[in-house]
Amino acid sequence: MSGGVDSSVVAAILKEAGHRVIGVTLKLLEKTTGFGCCGSTRDIDDARAVCARLDVPHYVLDFSGEFRKNIIAPFVDDYVSGRTPNPCIACNRHVKFDALLKKALALGADAVATGHYARIVPLVRDGKSHRRLRRARHLPKDQSYVLYHLGQAELARLMFPVGELTKDQVRDAARRWGLKVAEKDESMEICFVPDADAGGFVAAEAKAGPTLAEGPVRTLDGREVGRHKGVARYTRGQRSGLGVALGRPVYVVDLDPATNTVFVGEDADTLSPEAAIAEAFWAEGAAPAAPVTVDVQIRSRHGAAPAVVTPVNGGARVRFVEPQRAVTPGQAAVFYEGDTVLGGGVIAAATPIGRTKSGGPR
C-alpha cells in the first residue's frame, strides 16, 4: 500500500469480499523524503490510517537495500552510459514482484494485491490453468507496459482489482468507504527524483565521469552549435533545455557517450525504422519460432505501433511498419496482441533516420 487511493481501494475491495487482508507499505529509500511508492513519511501515515479505517493490520517493510542495488544504481549507470531507463519496470521486477512476493509467500500469504491498472485473465489450455496479462479496462490508466515481465509463477499469486475500474470509479469507491485519500493527487514522476531533475540526480549520485562533463552539441553534419552539460543529462527526443538557437525547433536525435556528444536535428530526424531488443521475455515461456506481427509500445505514455518482431539469440529485432519517434535505448519495448501482453524487452539500440542520412555511427 503506497498510501495512494488505488492501493487503498484494493484493500477495501478485498476486505469487503471476505479476504483476510494485511496492509504492507514498502520503505524504499534510506531517507523518507521520496513520494508516491517510495514510502515517504506522509505516505506511510496515509496507508496506516486507511488500514485503521478498514480494521486491517499494517506493516512497513524496509526494502531500501534492494531498491538501491536493483533500481537506483542501475538507473544512474544507464544515464551515465547514455541510456534512459524506466525505473518503475525495474522496481516491479526486482522489488514488488520478486522480493516482496517471496516475503509475503514465506509469511503464509496466498497472494499479493496491488493498485496497478492491469488485468490478469485465467485461461485453460491443454487441461492446465494458464494466465495472461492484459491491458486495464480504463486504457488511459493502463500499466501493463511496466508489468510485461510477469511470468506464470508470478501471475498465479497476484491480484490487480482496480484493473477492471476507471479512476473515477476508484475515487468514488474510496469516498464510499470514507477513506481520506479519496482526493489525494497522483505522483506522476520518478518517486526518488521528486524534483523531476533526473540529470541532476544522476550527477549527484555519480559525482564525476566523462558523460557528466561539458561537451559539444553538434548538428547531424558534425557542425558544433553549442555546448551541453553532460550526455547523462539528456535523452532522445528532448527539446527543452538544449540552449541551442538555430531559428527552428531542434531535438536530441542521438547521444554518443564515447565522445560525450549530443546530436541535434529536426523532429523527423528522430524517427527510427527498427530497434534491437535485449533480454526478450515471452509470456508463453519460449520465443516464437518465426517472426510475429504485433503492436509494440516503446514508452509508458505512448501508443503501440504495428511492427514485425523477429526473435534473435535471446533478444529480438523490431521492424516498425512506420518509423517511430525517439526510440530510446534503455526503455522497454512491449509486444501486444490486441490488449494481451505477449512479451517485451529492453531497447538496446536504434538508429534514428537523421543519423543514417548523415553517415554518423550506427
Secondary structure, DSSP 8 states (H G I E B T S, - for coil): --SSHHHHHHHHHHHHTT----EEEEE-SSSTT--GGG--HHHHHHHHHHHHHHT--EEEEE-HHHHIIIIIHHHHHHHHTT----HHHHHIIIIIIIIIHHHHHHTT-S-EE---SEEEEEEEETTEEEEEEEE-SSGGG--GGGGTT--HHHHTTEE-GGGGS-HHHHHHHHHHTT-GGGG-----S-TT-TTS-HHHHHHHHH---GGGS-EEEEETTS-EEEEES-GGG--TT--TT-----SS--EEEEEETTTTEEEEE-GGGGEEEEEEEEEEEETTSS--SS-EEEEEE-STTS--EEEEEEEETTEEEEEEEEEEET--TTSEEEEEETTEEEEEEEEEE---HHHHHHT---
